[in-house]
Amino acid sequence: MLEVSSLNKVYRSGAREVEALRDLTFTVDSGELVCLVGPSGCGKTTLLRCIAGLLEPSAGKVRLDGREVSGPPPGLAMVFQEYGRSLFPWMSVRDNVELPLKQRKIARHRRTTLVQDALDAVGLTGTESAYPWQLSGGMQQRVAIARAIAYEPSTLLMDEPFAAVDAQTRADLEDLVRALWQRLEVTVLFITHDIDEAVYLGQRVVMLSSSPTVVQDEITVDLPPARDQLHTRADPRFTELRTHVYEQIQAAKRGAGASS
Amino acid sequence: MKRVAYVLGLPVVLFAAWYLLSAGSESFYAPPLSKILESFGKTWTLDRLTADVVPSLLRLGAGYLLAAVIGVALGITIGLNRWVRATLEPVLEFFRAVPPPVLVPVIMLFAGIGDGMKVIVIVFGCVWPVLLNTVEGVRAVDSVQIDTARAYGISGPARIGRVILPAASPQIAAGLRQALSIAIILMVISEMFAASNGLGFTIVQFQRSFAIPEMWSGIILLGLLGFGLSLLFRLAEGRALRWYHGLRAAQRRS
């Protein structure tokens, strides 16, 4: 379970102060898949780095599984947007997935199983000894996902993971995320700027305002749990939900325009 | 085949030109190449190679390796720590600007004229390109790679050994390549100042005793040695940085 309460972040450089996050409160229950959407420049990256323990908030708290986050929490795995920069190009696919496990001092045979299972789960069997840069963008992001699930996290944090891949690959990867989430019963917080993607993937969608960020609105996606690209996206309810989210994001942008 | 032709083409032409142009030379100081080559075979016998070339190479190897270890270790410390960097950078720039050969007499004063002096001279000259390139390489490590390491709990020695060092390795290799040519120069210079054996010493001996063809043969041997070492370096680098060259090629294609 992930709890974000009254989170605030102000960047200071000299006399200048920029308030990136004003007051953010939301929770993601254990085993839930929640999508965060917001207009561009809404402080998503700041929020994410605070949750991952990579950045200290100015005020407020992040709690993961009941424990306050003060550094990178062990139960959290992250998939970055820039897969090309997040995978280590000097290591093979296998070593990339295995490195965090080595650091955890997991026994060798157990590591081998975890790495193999994770690569099988993302459909990358047979690429173990390739370097990441020998693979296509979509496959590289699969490696990053494999690294995250091999880490056996309670919570998976995904930062616009499919922003840089083409539309068809993206649809495949979306289905992969839903399948993995259902199978592994992890908590997933998925950050995106794509409204359709948020509604298609999430059980809930949390909408953020423009910076300084607050929670603009929140909806429960009452679509059936078995989703597929063809029928879910054609569902009238899908259209209603995405219209609602779209309107809220537009309102958030106007709100920012009015206040500035 | 074509590559070999490109690599060997110009050297062969130059050598042939030297050979032909110097063929009838009467000059005492620029004897015909045929004479130089003849003395090459006579001069650089196995005895002489073990007596003079091996000590030179040992000093070179010791100084170079020491400089590499010191340069990389210090470079990582400085590169990772903003305060240390701000404090040391001006001083480092100053030391780097001092031409290492002028330090030979100074170093001789306290280190004597033995092997220690020569190794110190080589270390002192070689450490700067390694150090400064390592600092640059460490500073330029991608922030996403650092974030990834932190998020996955890769900390301490593992972060340095498995993430920062490999990420900086292309830049470190550039520093090591520069250092290699400096090391060869300093090896010869330190032996020319004060030594009882070594390549630099032998060449100076030949020159002072007017053994001109032998002197030229020593210079040719030195050139060949430098060429061989840089070839070795490139082979080692190509192996160690295979991922980097592959990555670059992949980026160019996309």
Contacts between the chains, C-beta under 8 A, distances in Angstrom:
chain1	res1	chain2	res2	distance
A	49	B	147	7.7
A	52	B	147	7.9
A	52	B	151	5.3
A	53	B	151	7.8
A	54	B	147	5.6
A	54	B	150	5.9
A	54	B	151	6.5
A	72	B	150	5.3
A	72	B	151	5.1
A	72	B	152	7.6
A	72	B	153	6.1
A	74	B	153	6.2
A	76	B	151	7.4
A	77	B	151	7.6
A	77	B	152	7.2
A	78	B	148	7.5
A	78	B	151	4.5
A	78	B	152	7.7
A	80	B	144	5.9
A	80	B	147	7.2
A	80	B	148	6.5
A	82	B	144	5.2
A	85	B	142	5.0
A	85	B	144	3.9
A	85	B	145	6.3
A	86	B	144	5.2
A	86	B	145	7.0
A	86	B	147	7.8
A	86	B	148	4.7
A	88	B	145	6.7
A	88	B	148	7.8
A	88	B	162	7.8
A	88	B	163	6.7
A	88	B	166	7.1
A	88	B	167	7.8
A	89	B	243	5.7
A	89	B	244	7.5
A	89	B	247	4.8
A	90	B	166	4.2
A	90	B	167	7.6
A	90	B	169	7.5
A	90	B	243	4.5
A	90	B	244	7.4
A	91	B	166	7.9
A	91	B	243	8.0
A	99	B	152	7.3
A	99	B	154	6.4
A	99	B	162	6.2
A	100	B	152	3.8
A	100	B	153	6.5
A	100	B	154	6.4
A	102	B	158	7.7
A	103	B	152	7.1
A	103	B	153	5.5
A	103	B	154	5.1
A	103	B	155	7.7
A	103	B	158	5.6
A	104	B	153	7.0
A	131	B	243	5.8
A	131	B	246	6.3
A	131	B	247	7.5
A	133	B	243	7.9
A	133	B	246	6.5
A	133	B	247	4.7
A	133	B	250	4.5
A	133	B	251	7.6
A	134	B	246	7.2
A	134	B	250	6.9
A	147	B	152	7.6
A	151	B	152	6.6
